[in-house]
Amino acid sequence: MDGTRHSNVLFVVLDTVRKDHLGMYGYEKETTPTLSQFAEDATVFESAVAPAPWTLPVHASLFTGRYPSQHGADQGSPYLEDATTLASILSAAGYDTACYSSNAWITPYTGLTDGFDHQDSFFEVLPGDVLSGPLASAWQAVNDNDYLRELASKLVRVGAMAHAKLASGEGADSKTPAVIDRTKSFIDDSDSDQGWFAFVNLMDAHLPYYPPEEYRTEFAPGVDPDSVCQNSKEFNSGARDIDDEEWEAIRGLYDAEIAHMDAELGRLFAWLRETGQWEETTVIVCADHGELHGEHDLYGHEFALYDELVNVPLLVKHPELAADRRDELVELLDLHETVLDALDVDPTALNLAGGDGASGDGGESGDSLARDPTRSLLSSSYRSFDTVADSELDPGQRAVREQAVADETDAGADGDRDRNRDGHTDYAFVEYAQPVIETHHLEQKASEAGIELPDDHRAYSRLRAARSTDAKYVRADRIPDEGYRLDEDPAEETPVDPAADAVVAATDRALARFEEAAGGAWIDPSETDDDTAGLDDADEETRERLRELGYLE
């Protein structure tokens, strides 16, 4: 940052919200009057790219500034371990920090709430001992064991059931009002001389959709949420068809959920203005990923890296950013450094213990806690990766720099493509490891319908992508790679062979450089461990508790 320091940061994630359903991105329905008004005072980013298409790895990237392959939090190992988080840094710097969420992945169990002084999570709807003591140890043993890992799918199933119960019937009002109320209480009670950092995740737009009646009446009149497909695996497995009328009903429910979140955000924003805290607060609003509603013959946010999932909404209010729209490429993981910059916090000046890079020393993987202005949206050197020392480059920075050098030998290859501040083509990178839980659920739905999934089904694929503003290239291990000219085909309907298009070919090469820097391909998905010793130390009471909750059979 070049000047202005703010006292507070409000960081809001609208879970599973695709940007083309928001007013400031041109949606014709009035789903977001609050955010549309907010956009008049904020910078609206057109090309913000998420590092993954689902919650856990994206939030881990937000909290560490690292790509998924660096921080390691994914379905195979759903914990953020040995990392110094953004909340840890800010707490050590004297800020009051809080995380309020209705998302099952943002819990002490996954480590995503580590470092927050205050936190309240979705899993409070389950008994308090579910994720503590010997049960937590047993559950981690289950999840870390390859043979038993499929049982981890029960966690999401229980979470989805609990969410549905809270969001339907007598509990039709979602947890969002409570999340907003607790955020207000935290801010009101904050007595830090430094300021506060509030992180909020609003879950309403995630399946299943049970919006409050007033919003359902406006956006999905006459639609019974129980009459439409609320399970993406049923559709993606081929067990359930959805016609155009049903898709329209589903999208109406989705819009109603977004409108509800927008209204609740309006309540929080108005309160911040009334209490005189708005001007001293940096406000960041984004989605962690989007959602597919039949596009590419898919439902939900699994098994793909299409733009409906990874090109997400992002709005930022800060004095260093003009109230404007920006077309250039940005990455969500850059928000970690942006928050530190907004509060002018230097992690290397703090006495931080534990976590990779906690000493502030550099390393080959770029894990230093030293501030990096090339990763801050508030900096005049944002994404000027030529200024980063070789030893501090992360995989994305290294790939962009190396591709820039290669582009100089082929100056005509990329025409008028998006360029970073060094004048080179810029790229964002996305990673999706094998979706263990979703695949297991998909197989169950297929089996129930008598369907046998082929070995080359996209559910078995790991995916990585490089994306510029003009092109994308997706590498997969079970299905064909996919290249697209986004400037000519934004809906990604017609794959382009890199051999036939220089822009797509350059994007393919940038992805290869990222893969090399990140450590190459993933472990072969067919490799499993049949050792069942993970629960040997769990007593019968613990095993019975797991059975009652559906974790064990």
Salt bridges, closest charged atoms under 4 A:
ASP15 OD1 - HIS289 NE2 3.60
ASP20 OD1 - ARG18 NE 2.76
GLU46 OE1 - LYS19 NZ 3.86
GLU46 OE2 - ARG325 NE 2.83
ASP120 OD2 - ARG182 NH1 1.59
GLU124 OE1 - ARG182 NH1 3.60
ASP129 OD1 - ARG545 NH2 3.44
ASP146 OD1 - ARG149 NH2 2.41
ASP181 OD1 - ARG267 NH1 2.79
ASP204 OD2 - HIS260 ND1 3.22
GLU234 OE2 - LYS445 NZ 3.73
GLU246 OE2 - ARG240 NH2 2.95
GLU248 OE2 - LYS29 NZ 3.79
ASP255 OD1 - HIS21 ND1 2.58
ASP255 OD2 - LYS29 NZ 3.79
GLU264 OE1 - ARG267 NH2 2.60
ASP288 OD2 - HIS59 ND1 3.92
ASP288 OD2 - HIS289 NE2 3.55
GLU291 OE1 - HIS301 ND1 2.74
GLU295 OE2 - ARG18 NH1 3.03
GLU302 OE1 - LYS233 NZ 3.61
ASP307 OD2 - ARG467 NH2 2.76
ASP307 OD1 - LYS472 NZ 2.82
GLU308 OE1 - HIS296 NE2 3.22
GLU328 OE2 - ARG326 NE 2.65
GLU331 OE1 - ARG375 NH1 2.81
GLU331 OE1 - ARG383 NH1 3.02
ASP334 OD1 - ARG375 NH1 2.84
ASP334 OD2 - ARG383 NH1 3.15
GLU337 OE2 - ARG371 NE 3.48
ASP341 OD1 - ARG371 NH2 3.01
ASP344 OD1 - ARG371 NH2 3.75
ASP367 OD1 - ARG66 NE 3.72
ASP390 OD1 - ARG401 NH2 2.45
ASP394 OD2 - ARG375 NH2 2.95
GLU408 OE2 - HIS424 NE2 3.62
ASP414 OD1 - ARG419 NH2 3.07
ASP426 OD2 - ARG383 NE 2.52
GLU431 OE2 - ARG464 NE 2.84
GLU448 OE1 - LYS445 NZ 3.92
ASP477 OD2 - ARG462 NE 2.13
ASP481 OD2 - ARG475 NH1 3.74
GLU482 OE2 - ARG458 NH2 3.64
ASP487 OD2 - ARG485 NH2 2.68
GLU488 OE2 - ARG485 NH2 3.62
GLU492 OE2 - LYS472 NZ 2.81
ASP501 OD2 - ARG485 NH1 3.08
ASP508 OD1 - ARG475 NH1 2.86
GLU515 OE1 - ARG475 NH2 3.08
GLU540 OE2 - ARG547 NH1 2.86
GLU544 OE1 - ARG547 NH1 3.27
GLU548 OE1 - ARG545 NH1 3.44
GLU553 OE2 - LYS154 NZ 3.37
